[in-house]
Amino acid sequence: MNPATSENIWAASVRMAREPDKIPPANSKPINMKHMKETKNNFFMALLPYAIFFLNFESCSKAHLF
């Protein structure tokens, strides 16, 4: 790793450690809940095209049976 980059990362982690009220730890409940909500939204948005495809497929197959 580049020494300058390593020092920048170290300095950022020191700033975060000194200001725990401004930057909560990554395992804090509010952060996890925010990520969970975003993950659920992304998951369902990714499933939406497949759901639409299967609904259309089912509708077409029912129309051709009768």
C-alpha positions in Angstrom: 0.0 0.0 0.0 1.1 3.5 -0.7 2.6 5.2 2.5 0.6 8.4 1.9 -2.7 6.4 1.5 -1.8 4.3 4.6 -1.3 7.5 6.6 -4.6 9.0 5.3 -6.5 5.9 6.4 -4.8 5.9 9.8 -5.6 9.6 10.2 -9.3 9.0 9.3 -9.6 6.2 11.8 -8.0 8.3 14.5 -10.6 11.1 13.8 -13.4 8.6 13.9 -12.2 7.2 17.2 -12.0 10.7 18.7 -15.6 11.6 17.6 -17.8 8.6 18.5 -20.9 10.8 18.8 -20.6 12.1 15.3 -19.6 8.8 13.7 -21.3 5.8 15.3 -19.6 2.4 15.0 -20.6 0.2 12.0 -22.3 -2.3 14.2 -24.7 0.2 15.8 -28.4 -0.5 15.4 -29.4 2.7 13.4 -26.8 2.0 10.8 -27.8 -1.7 10.5 -31.5 -0.9 10.3 -30.8 1.6 7.5 -28.7 -1.0 5.5 -31.4 -3.6 6.1 -34.1 -1.4 4.7 -32.0 -0.5 1.7 -31.1 -4.2 1.1 -34.8 -5.2 1.3 -35.8 -2.5 -1.2 -33.0 -3.5 -3.6 -33.9 -7.2 -3.3 -37.6 -6.6 -4.2 -36.7 -4.2 -7.0 -34.5 -6.8 -8.5 -37.3 -9.4 -8.3 -39.9 -7.1 -9.9 -39.0 -7.8 -13.6 -39.1 -11.6 -12.9 -42.5 -11.3 -11.2 -43.9 -9.3 -14.1 -42.5 -11.8 -16.5 -44.1 -14.8 -14.7 -47.4 -13.0 -14.3 -47.5 -12.3 -18.0 -46.4 -15.9 -18.8 -49.2 -17.3 -16.6 -51.8 -15.0 -18.1 -50.8 -16.0 -21.7 -50.7 -19.7 -20.9 -54.2 -19.5 -19.4 -55.5 -17.6 -22.4 -54.2 -20.3 -24.8 -55.6 -23.2 -22.8 -59.3 -22.2 -23.4 
